[in-house]
Amino acid sequence: MVTPQGTPLLMLIDDEPAGQRLVSALAARGGWRTVLAGDAEKALAMLGTQDGMMLDAVLIDHWAPDSGIADVADIVRALREQRPALPLLVMTCEARPDAALAAMRAGATDYIRKPVAPEALLGALAAATDSRKGDGELRPLSEKLTVPLPFDEVIGSAPQFRNALAIAAKAARARVPVLVEGEAGTGKDVIANAIHAASPRGRNPLVRIDCGAVAKGLIGSALFGHERGAFAGAFDRQSGMLHDADSGTIFIDRIDLMPMDVQTRLVRFLDSGEVQAIGATRGRTVDVRVIAASDAPLKSAMAEGLFREDLYYKLGAVQITLPPLRERGGDIAALARHLLARIGTLPGMRSLGMTEEAMRLLIAYPWPGNVRQLQAALFRAALACEGDALTPAEFPHISRMLSGRLPGAPRAGQSDGIGVMLYLPDGNLRPLEDIEADVIRLAIGHYRGRMSEVARRLGIGRSTLYRKLADLGIDTAA
């Protein structure tokens, strides 16, 4: 079969007919044609065929048999030798992160956890084949590595960010909806996690839905549920995420992509607290706190008629705007160390340091993908690192992009990127009390809320530190 011009071609390495049918059908939704290889030897042989020469990506099921090639990492290495630039993705079950890491170390482009959602698969294929998304360590990861953090472990000393965090910490104790806005990758999911964990609902469910990862026609059903036979394909009754989040919190990510009819239903829910499944004659009342997030400013979408004004104001009882990482340059060093330490705790990873030269690279790069891109770059660099510390060699693409544009090495005592603002916009010095408060907040973030360590590093007693916190009005959660 000849692939029509412009139709991307995927090779699936999997011996299970059911898995082959499922992935082929899912890929077809995104316009992909799939060719099948039951094992690694057949896959390698197919590289020389007409289809094999036209491949856009390869997807390897972890459980595929290997006919003479030991494991998934060996399959990746063999394919990589034949096709150095071909995107290679691996599907592996959540219980086997070691297989995913071994595949990534062998040269896989990305990995996806099973069972795989249709949107996750198509998103991974799109990202892997889009050169605009970056190469090497800058290529995005499909799987998020985020570990839920309490407020006192969220790193950042930039005034805009600290202000956003302070609003979030106060909002956690309230019951009203929260709207978090900011570019993709700025940490909106981290803030949502922290708000829920610090709220009276923290022991109850936190349910998530990403409106960009669910087919538009299914978002209403996913949120509100449906009765059997309510529409074509509704073979079973589904309770819906709002029902599942009863007594807890629902986090609606990328709400700017929610269809207008679902927005209307959400307005009714916020007014009444009643959830009525599609096809149902009666609803039921639930107690759910809504946290919504948007990559794009909702005021702009509202002005264009793409977002309901009443929904905007109901969600925006508390509004939080997260600044992009390029406006938080002083936070990059502390963030990088913190994220690298977290990566070192993942199964199959190890604790690593970072050289000054590598840190200068990270500080100089503009990070258009924000904190998520920084985390992905650190993860890929940590996978490739054979020593005890990351060096510029683990960031080859950033090194090439910044060639000749790096600042010189910092002098003894010079900041490595963490800073406290000393001056007001009018050029005058800030009050000493404000500077001292920022230094203490920075230390709390840098030492991840370990107050004994904060006091020791600041050269004061623990009781003195707590007295200063009270005098300066500093909430350790902010």
C-alpha distance (Angstrom), angle and dihedral (degrees) to the residues before:
residue distance angle dihedral
M1 . . .
V2 3.79 . .
T3 3.78 116.7 .
P4 3.82 111.8 -127.0
Q5 3.77 113.3 -115.9
G6 3.79 109.8 -86.8
T7 3.83 94.6 21.3
P8 3.83 109.7 120.4
L9 3.80 116.0 -130.4
L10 3.81 124.0 -140.5
M11 3.80 127.6 -167.8
L12 3.81 113.4 -150.8
I13 3.81 117.8 -160.6
D14 3.81 105.2 -158.2
D15 3.81 133.1 119.3
E16 3.81 96.8 -156.3
P17 3.84 112.4 98.5
A18 3.81 91.6 -154.0
G19 3.80 91.4 52.1
Q20 3.80 91.2 46.0
R21 3.80 91.7 52.8
L22 3.79 93.6 46.1
V23 3.82 96.7 49.3
S24 3.82 92.5 42.2
A25 3.81 90.1 52.8
L26 3.80 93.2 46.4
A27 3.80 92.6 47.5
A28 3.81 90.4 48.2
R29 3.82 88.9 61.1
G30 3.79 87.5 65.2
G31 3.79 93.8 46.3
W32 3.83 96.2 -98.8
R33 3.80 124.5 141.0
T34 3.81 113.7 -147.1
V35 3.79 129.6 -147.9
L36 3.81 117.9 -165.8
A37 3.78 132.9 -133.5
G38 3.79 117.9 -178.7
D39 3.80 94.7 -157.0
A40 3.80 143.1 4.6
E41 3.81 95.8 -93.1
K42 3.80 91.3 55.2
A43 3.79 90.2 46.5
L44 3.81 92.1 52.9
A45 3.81 91.0 46.7
M46 3.81 90.9 50.6
L47 3.80 91.8 57.3
G48 3.80 88.3 79.0
T49 3.81 95.1 51.8
Q50 3.80 126.5 91.9
D51 3.81 90.9 -100.0
G52 3.79 91.2 44.4
M53 3.80 91.6 56.3
M54 3.82 90.6 53.2
L55 3.81 99.1 49.0
D56 3.79 118.3 137.2
A57 3.82 96.4 -174.6
V58 3.81 144.0 -6.8
L59 3.81 124.3 -137.5
I60 3.81 117.4 -161.6
D61 3.78 121.3 -163.2
H62 3.79 108.7 -143.7
W63 3.80 91.1 -134.7
A64 3.81 94.7 53.3
P65 3.85 112.0 125.7
D66 3.76 114.4 -113.5
S67 3.84 110.8 -151.7
G68 3.78 98.5 -149.5
I69 3.81 99.0 -16.4
A70 3.78 109.7 101.2
D71 3.82 105.3 -139.3
V72 3.76 146.4 -22.2
A73 3.82 92.3 -76.1
D74 3.79 90.6 56.6
I75 3.81 90.1 49.5
V76 3.79 89.7 52.4
R77 3.82 91.9 48.3
A78 3.80 92.3 48.8
L79 3.80 92.6 49.5
R80 3.79 92.1 43.7
E81 3.81 91.0 54.6
Q82 3.79 90.1 54.5
R83 3.80 97.6 40.2
P84 3.84 111.6 22.1
A85 3.82 95.1 179.1
L86 3.82 100.5 39.2
P87 3.85 113.6 114.1
L88 3.82 109.2 -116.1
L89 3.80 119.2 -165.7
V90 3.80 127.5 -173.7
M91 3.81 128.3 -154.1
T92 3.78 113.5 -153.3
C93 3.79 135.6 163.6
E94 3.79 119.2 -102.6
A95 3.81 90.8 -116.7
R96 3.82 90.9 64.4
P97 3.82 107.8 55.0
D98 3.82 87.9 149.4
A99 3.81 89.8 68.0
A100 3.80 91.3 52.5
L101 3.82 92.2 48.2
A102 3.81 92.1 47.3
A103 3.80 89.9 51.2
M104 3.82 92.0 48.6
R105 3.81 91.5 49.4
A106 3.80 89.2 50.4
G107 3.79 91.1 55.6
A108 3.82 108.1 -83.4
T109 3.78 113.3 154.8
D110 3.79 96.5 -142.7
Y111 3.80 143.2 -20.8
I112 3.80 134.7 -135.9
R113 3.79 127.7 -157.9
K114 3.79 120.6 -126.8
P115 2.95 136.8 -92.6
V116 3.78 83.3 52.7
A117 3.80 121.5 -153.4
P118 3.82 116.4 -136.4
E119 3.80 93.7 -119.0
A120 3.82 91.9 47.3
L121 3.80 91.6 53.8
L122 3.80 94.1 46.7
G123 3.81 91.1 45.1
A124 3.80 91.4 51.9
L125 3.81 92.2 48.7
A126 3.79 91.8 47.7
A127 3.81 93.1 48.7
A128 3.80 93.4 45.7
T129 3.80 93.2 52.3
D130 3.82 98.5 40.0
S131 3.80 108.5 93.2
R132 3.80 89.6 -168.2
K133 3.81 89.1 69.6
G134 3.80 90.8 68.5
D135 3.78 137.1 -101.5
G136 3.76 136.6 -104.6
E137 3.79 112.9 -7.5
L138 3.83 90.6 1.2
R139 3.81 94.8 60.8
P140 3.82 110.8 109.2
L141 3.80 122.9 -111.8
S142 3.79 120.1 -127.0
E143 3.79 93.6 -148.0
K144 3.79 116.7 65.5
L145 3.78 114.5 -131.2
T146 3.80 94.0 -161.1
V147 3.78 116.2 140.4
P148 3.83 112.6 -162.1
L149 3.81 109.1 -102.1
P150 3.80 130.5 -161.6
F151 3.80 115.8 -127.7
D152 3.80 93.3 -99.4
E153 3.82 90.7 59.3
V154 3.81 95.9 50.0
I155 3.80 104.5 107.9
G156 3.78 123.2 -137.2
S157 3.81 140.3 102.3
A158 3.82 100.6 -177.2
P159 3.85 107.4 122.4
Q160 3.83 93.5 -125.7
F161 3.78 91.2 51.3
R162 3.81 94.9 44.5
N163 3.80 89.3 50.3
A164 3.81 90.7 51.8
L165 3.80 90.5 48.1
A166 3.80 92.0 49.5
I167 3.83 90.9 52.8
A168 3.82 89.9 48.3
A169 3.81 92.4 49.8
K170 3.81 91.7 52.3
A171 3.81 91.8 44.4
A172 3.81 90.5 54.8
R173 3.78 90.1 71.4
A174 3.82 93.5 51.6
R175 3.81 130.3 75.6
V176 3.80 99.6 -136.8
P177 3.84 125.1 109.1
V178 3.80 118.3 -91.8
L179 3.80 128.3 -146.5
V180 3.82 117.2 -157.2
E181 3.80 117.4 -168.6
G182 3.79 129.6 -176.0
E183 3.77 142.5 114.5
A184 3.80 119.4 -66.5
G185 3.79 110.9 -76.9
T186 3.81 97.7 22.0
G187 3.81 93.4 117.9
K188 3.80 105.4 -95.6
D189 3.81 90.8 145.5
V190 3.82 89.9 51.2
I191 3.81 90.6 53.6
A192 3.81 91.4 47.0
N193 3.82 90.2 51.6
A194 3.80 91.7 49.1
I195 3.83 93.5 47.9
H196 3.80 91.6 51.2
A197 3.82 94.1 44.6
A198 3.82 92.4 50.0
S199 3.81 93.9 45.9
P200 3.82 128.0 89.4
R201 3.83 84.8 -104.8
G202 3.79 92.8 59.7
R203 3.82 94.3 112.7
N204 3.80 91.9 50.5
P205 3.82 129.5 76.5
L206 3.80 124.5 -60.5
V207 3.81 105.3 -160.0
R208 3.80 120.9 -169.5
I209 3.76 135.1 -157.8
D210 3.80 125.7 177.7
C211 3.80 109.3 -155.7
G212 3.80 89.2 -159.2
A213 3.80 92.5 56.9
V214 3.80 98.1 50.0
A215 3.79 125.5 70.3
K216 3.81 107.8 -101.2
G217 3.79 92.3 -122.2
L218 3.81 91.2 55.8
I219 3.82 100.9 47.5
G220 3.81 93.3 88.1
S221 3.79 91.9 49.8
A222 3.80 91.9 46.6
L223 3.82 91.8 52.3
F224 3.79 102.6 37.5
G225 3.81 102.2 22.3
H226 3.79 128.2 -133.4
E227 3.77 141.9 -120.8
R228 3.79 122.5 -115.3
G229 3.80 109.7 -83.4
A230 3.81 93.7 13.1
F231 3.81 89.6 130.3
A232 3.78 139.6 -7.7
G233 3.79 108.3 -60.9
A234 3.83 95.3 20.4
F235 3.81 94.1 124.3
D236 3.81 95.0 153.9
R237 3.78 137.1 30.7
Q238 3.83 114.4 -98.5
S239 3.80 122.4 -161.8
G240 3.83 97.4 -152.5
M241 3.78 132.5 -131.7
L242 3.82 96.2 -88.8
H243 3.79 88.3 57.7
D244 3.81 90.7 47.1
A245 3.82 90.8 50.9
D246 3.82 94.2 55.5
S247 3.85 109.7 145.3
G248 3.79 89.1 9.7
T249 3.81 140.3 63.8
I250 3.78 135.4 -74.3
F251 3.80 118.7 -151.9
I252 3.81 111.5 -155.9
D253 3.80 107.1 -166.1
R254 3.81 123.0 -162.3
I255 3.79 90.5 11.0
D256 3.81 87.8 168.2
L257 3.84 85.6 77.8
M258 3.82 94.4 55.1
P259 3.84 112.8 119.1
M260 3.82 117.1 -112.8
D261 3.82 94.7 -114.5
V262 3.81 90.8 55.6
Q263 3.81 89.8 46.2
T264 3.82 87.6 57.2
R265 3.81 91.4 52.1
L266 3.81 90.2 47.7
V267 3.83 91.2 53.2
R268 3.82 89.1 54.0
F269 3.79 90.6 49.0
L270 3.81 92.7 50.7
D271 3.81 89.1 50.7
S272 3.80 97.7 46.5
G273 3.81 108.4 16.5
E274 3.80 86.9 -132.6
V275 3.80 122.5 134.6
Q276 3.79 117.4 -157.2
A277 3.79 115.8 -174.7
I278 3.80 118.8 -136.2
G279 3.79 107.3 -89.9
A280 3.81 93.6 16.6
T281 3.82 122.3 123.9
R282 3.80 94.7 -152.8
G283 3.78 135.6 37.3
R284 3.78 134.3 -149.7
T285 3.78 130.5 -137.0
V286 3.81 118.9 -116.5
D287 3.79 133.7 -179.3
V288 3.81 106.6 -129.6
R289 3.78 130.9 153.9
V290 3.82 113.3 -144.2
I291 3.80 123.4 -142.6
A292 3.79 112.7 -179.2
A293 3.78 129.4 -171.4
S294 3.77 133.5 -165.8
D295 3.79 132.2 -171.8
A296 3.82 90.7 -156.5
P297 3.84 125.6 50.9
L298 3.79 106.2 -93.2
K299 3.81 91.7 -147.2
S300 3.81 88.4 67.3
A301 3.81 91.8 48.8
M302 3.80 89.1 47.6
A303 3.82 91.4 51.5
E304 3.81 89.4 52.3
G305 3.79 91.9 51.0
L306 3.80 93.3 -111.8
F307 3.80 97.1 112.8
R308 3.79 129.6 44.5
E309 3.79 114.7 -110.6
D310 3.81 93.8 -145.2
L311 3.82 91.0 51.7
Y312 3.80 91.0 49.1
Y313 3.80 92.6 55.4
K314 3.81 94.0 42.7
L315 3.80 91.5 52.1
G316 3.79 93.5 41.2
A317 3.80 97.7 64.5
V318 3.80 82.1 117.7
Q319 3.81 116.7 22.8
I320 3.79 123.8 -166.6
T321 3.80 123.6 -176.4
L322 3.81 117.7 -164.9
P323 3.82 116.0 -153.6
P324 3.83 119.9 -130.3
L325 3.79 117.1 -103.3
R326 3.82 91.5 -110.7
E327 3.82 86.4 68.2
R328 3.81 91.1 49.7
G329 3.80 99.4 56.8
G330 3.79 91.5 143.5
D331 3.82 90.1 59.8
I332 3.81 97.8 54.7
A333 3.81 97.3 87.1
A334 3.81 94.5 49.3
L335 3.81 91.2 42.3
A336 3.79 92.7 49.9
R337 3.81 92.7 50.9
H338 3.79 91.5 46.4
L339 3.81 94.7 47.9
L340 3.81 92.0 45.3
A341 3.80 89.8 52.4
R342 3.81 89.8 51.1
I343 3.80 92.0 48.3
G344 3.80 88.7 52.7
T345 3.82 89.9 61.4
L346 3.83 94.0 56.9
P347 3.83 116.6 106.6
G348 3.79 109.8 -86.7
M349 3.82 94.6 14.4
R350 3.81 129.2 102.4
S351 3.79 138.7 -149.3
L352 3.81 113.5 -86.4
G353 3.78 136.9 -179.6
M354 3.79 128.3 -146.6
T355 3.78 130.9 -129.0
E356 3.82 121.7 -126.6
E357 3.82 89.9 -114.7
A358 3.82 91.5 55.7
M359 3.79 91.4 46.9
R360 3.82 91.2 52.2
L361 3.81 88.5 54.5
L362 3.79 91.8 53.5
I363 3.80 93.0 46.7
A364 3.81 92.2 49.8
Y365 3.83 95.9 48.9
P366 3.86 115.0 92.4
W367 3.86 95.9 -138.7
P368 3.82 101.6 -146.7
G369 3.83 88.1 -175.3
N370 3.81 90.4 54.0
V371 3.82 124.0 -150.8
R372 3.82 93.3 -17.8
Q373 3.81 90.5 57.0
L374 3.82 91.3 47.6
Q375 3.80 90.0 51.5
A376 3.81 92.8 48.5
A377 3.82 91.1 48.8
L378 3.81 91.0 50.6
F379 3.81 91.5 47.7
R380 3.81 93.0 51.4
A381 3.80 90.8 44.4
A382 3.82 91.3 50.0
L383 3.81 90.1 51.3
A384 3.81 90.7 53.3
C385 3.82 96.8 42.5
E386 3.80 115.5 107.7
G387 3.80 96.4 176.2
D388 3.79 133.1 61.3
A389 3.81 96.9 -94.1
L390 3.80 137.6 37.6
T391 3.80 113.8 -107.7
P392 3.83 132.9 -177.7
A393 3.82 86.6 -89.0
E394 3.82 88.7 72.2
F395 3.83 90.0 55.8
P396 3.83 102.2 50.5
H397 3.81 97.3 152.1
I398 3.80 94.1 48.4
S399 3.81 89.0 46.4
R400 3.81 91.2 53.8
M401 3.79 93.4 45.5
L402 3.81 92.2 50.6
S403 3.81 96.6 39.0
G404 3.80 109.0 145.8
R405 3.80 92.9 2.6
L406 3.80 101.4 83.8
P407 3.80 120.0 117.1
G408 3.79 117.3 -119.8
A409 3.78 123.3 -91.8
P410 3.80 113.5 -74.7
R411 3.78 116.5 -102.8
A412 3.79 120.4 -120.7
G413 3.77 108.8 -69.0
Q414 3.81 93.5 12.8
S415 3.80 118.0 133.4
D416 3.79 116.8 -98.8
G417 3.75 92.1 -147.6
I418 3.79 102.9 -60.3
G419 3.78 109.9 111.3
V420 3.77 144.4 171.1
M421 3.80 118.4 -149.2
L422 3.80 110.4 -115.9
Y423 3.80 100.1 178.3
L424 3.77 136.0 59.9
P425 3.83 119.8 -131.2
D426 3.82 88.7 -99.3
G427 3.82 90.9 59.5
N428 3.81 97.2 -105.9
L429 3.80 122.6 122.9
R430 3.79 118.1 -95.5
P431 3.82 117.3 -115.0
L432 3.81 112.7 -83.4
E433 3.80 90.5 -122.9
D434 3.83 91.1 58.9
I435 3.81 92.5 47.4
E436 3.82 91.1 48.6
A437 3.82 90.4 50.0
D438 3.82 90.9 52.0
V439 3.82 91.8 48.8
I440 3.81 90.7 52.1
R441 3.82 92.2 47.1
L442 3.80 90.0 48.8
A443 3.82 90.7 50.8
I444 3.82 92.0 49.0
G445 3.80 90.1 52.4
H446 3.81 95.0 41.7
Y447 3.82 93.1 51.5
R448 3.82 91.8 39.6
G449 3.79 96.7 -119.0
R450 3.82 96.3 -52.9
M451 3.79 94.4 144.4
S452 3.81 96.6 -171.1
E453 3.82 89.2 55.3
V454 3.82 91.0 44.9
A455 3.82 90.7 53.6
R456 3.81 92.7 45.6
R457 3.81 93.5 49.9
L458 3.80 92.2 47.1
G459 3.80 89.7 49.9
I460 3.80 95.9 -121.3
G461 3.78 135.8 110.2
R462 3.80 121.1 -95.4
S463 3.83 91.5 -116.1
T464 3.81 89.6 50.7
L465 3.79 90.1 51.2
Y466 3.81 92.1 53.0
R467 3.81 90.7 47.0
K468 3.80 89.8 53.0
L469 3.80 90.5 48.3
A470 3.80 89.2 54.9
D471 3.82 94.5 43.4
L472 3.81 92.9 48.6
G473 3.79 93.8 42.9
I474 3.80 93.4 -121.5
D475 3.79 117.5 162.3
T476 3.82 107.7 -155.7
A477 3.79 87.1 -138.8
A478 3.80 89.6 61.3
